[in-house]
Amino acid sequence: MSTLDAKLDTLHYKEPTTYKELTEQEIFDKVVGHLFKQGKRATRWTWCRKYDASTHSGWSDAQDYTETCAYRSDEGLKCAIGILIPDGLYDKKMEGIRVAMMIEDYELPAYFKNNAALLDSLQQAHDNPDNWVSKGRLRLCRVFDKVARENGLRFDRGQYNV
């Protein structure tokens, strides 16, 4: 094998990356702590087609500029799921895809697939704009308390400085 061939082989070889498996409680604590610290949703403005019930397909040709949740916002904010995606695995093409579909379509750490139901609940908590109103911390506390109870987890407001 020539020196050039050896160099090419090393360029194409990618060392496998392993990620620490997270328990449900560790995922919950990381997400909840992050969202309370961040204090707002991660969103981005995008063009999307308007829904029109009067058309056969339900969609009009008109487009609208709308605020949607994002795994990573243009301002550097991260959503409930975005905080769990390692930087090296994040892809802008993930935006707009629910976590359940993202698990199937992208290479992600095993804790995504192993905790899909919990991640879906946390994504819904982040994505619901009603949870971020002026009394959002109280509303979020109720939502996270419910998620914790449904998944057999602990939710201690003091742990998150709420």
C-alpha positions in Angstrom: 0.0 0.0 0.0 1.4 3.4 -1.0 1.7 6.3 1.4 -1.0 8.1 -0.5 -3.4 5.1 -0.2 -2.7 4.9 3.6 -3.5 8.6 3.9 -6.8 8.2 1.9 -7.8 5.3 4.1 -7.3 7.4 7.3 -9.4 10.2 5.8 -12.3 7.9 5.2 -12.1 6.1 8.5 -14.3 7.7 11.2 -13.7 6.6 14.7 -17.0 5.4 16.2 -18.4 7.8 18.8 -20.1 6.5 21.9 -22.4 8.6 24.1 -23.2 8.0 27.7 -26.5 6.3 28.1 -28.8 8.6 30.1 -31.5 7.4 32.4 -35.1 8.8 32.1 -34.4 10.9 35.3 -31.2 12.3 33.9 -32.9 13.2 30.6 -35.8 14.9 32.5 -33.4 16.8 34.8 -31.2 18.0 31.9 -34.2 19.2 29.8 -36.2 20.8 32.6 -33.1 22.5 34.1 -32.1 23.8 30.7 -35.6 25.1 29.8 -36.0 26.9 33.1 -32.5 28.5 32.8 -33.1 29.5 29.2 -36.5 30.9 30.0 -38.1 30.8 26.6 -38.8 28.5 23.6 -36.3 28.0 20.9 -38.0 29.1 17.7 -37.2 30.3 14.2 -39.2 32.1 11.6 -40.0 30.1 8.5 -42.1 30.3 5.3 -44.8 27.7 5.2 -47.9 27.0 3.1 -51.2 28.2 4.6 -53.9 25.7 5.4 -57.1 26.4 3.5 -60.1 24.1 4.3 -61.9 25.3 1.2 -59.4 23.7 -1.2 -59.5 20.1 -2.2 -56.0 19.4 -0.7 -56.5 21.6 2.3 -53.5 23.7 1.3 -53.5 27.0 -0.5 -50.7 28.3 -2.7 -50.2 31.2 -0.4 -47.3 31.2 2.1 -47.0 32.8 5.4 -44.0 33.7 7.6 -44.6 32.0 10.9 -42.7 31.3 14.1 -42.1 27.6 14.7 -40.3 25.6 17.3 -36.7 24.7 16.6 -34.2 22.2 17.9 -31.6 25.0 17.6 -32.7 28.6 17.0 -30.8 31.2 15.0 -30.0 32.9 18.4 -28.4 29.8 19.8 -31.3 28.6 21.9 -32.1 24.9 22.2 -35.4 23.2 22.7 -36.2 20.2 25.0 -34.8 17.9 22.4 -32.2 20.1 20.9 -30.3 20.2 24.3 -29.9 16.4 24.0 -28.6 16.3 20.4 -24.8 16.2 20.5 -23.3 19.1 18.4 -21.6 16.6 16.1 -24.9 14.9 15.2 -27.1 18.0 14.8 -28.2 18.7 11.2 -30.4 21.7 10.1 -32.4 19.2 8.1 -33.8 17.9 11.5 -35.8 21.1 11.9 -39.5 20.6 11.5 -39.4 16.9 12.2 -41.0 15.5 15.3 -38.7 13.6 17.6 -40.3 10.2 16.9 -39.5 10.6 13.1 -36.1 12.0 13.8 -35.2 8.9 15.8 -35.9 6.8 12.8 -34.2 9.0 10.2 -31.0 10.2 11.9 -28.1 8.7 13.8 -28.7 9.6 17.4 -27.5 8.2 20.8 -29.4 5.2 22.0 -31.1 7.2 24.8 -33.3 8.7 22.1 -34.8 5.4 21.0 -34.9 4.0 24.6 -36.9 7.0 25.9 -39.0 8.0 22.9 -42.3 8.5 24.9 -40.6 10.7 27.5 -38.9 12.8 24.7 -42.2 13.2 22.9 -43.8 14.5 26.2 -40.9 16.9 26.8 -41.1 18.2 23.2 -44.8 18.8 23.5 -44.2 20.8 26.7 -41.6 23.0 25.0 -43.6 23.4 21.8 -46.9 24.5 23.4 -46.9 28.3 23.4 -49.5 28.4 26.2 -46.8 27.0 28.5 -44.7 30.1 28.0 -47.2 32.9 28.8 -46.5 35.6 31.4 -47.0 33.1 34.2 -45.1 30.5 32.2 -43.0 29.2 35.1 -46.0 28.2 37.0 -47.6 26.6 33.9 -44.4 24.8 33.1 -44.1 23.5 36.6 -47.6 22.0 36.3 -46.7 20.4 32.9 -43.4 19.1 34.1 -44.9 17.7 37.3 -47.5 15.9 35.1 -44.8 14.5 32.8 -42.8 13.3 35.8 -45.7 11.6 37.4 -46.7 9.9 34.2 -43.1 8.5 33.8 -42.4 7.7 37.4 -39.9 10.5 37.8 -39.1 13.1 40.5 -39.9 16.7 39.9 -38.5 19.0 42.7 -39.0 22.7 41.9 -36.2 23.6 44.3 -33.7 21.6 42.2 -34.4 23.9 39.2 -34.6 27.2 41.2 -38.2 27.6 40.4 
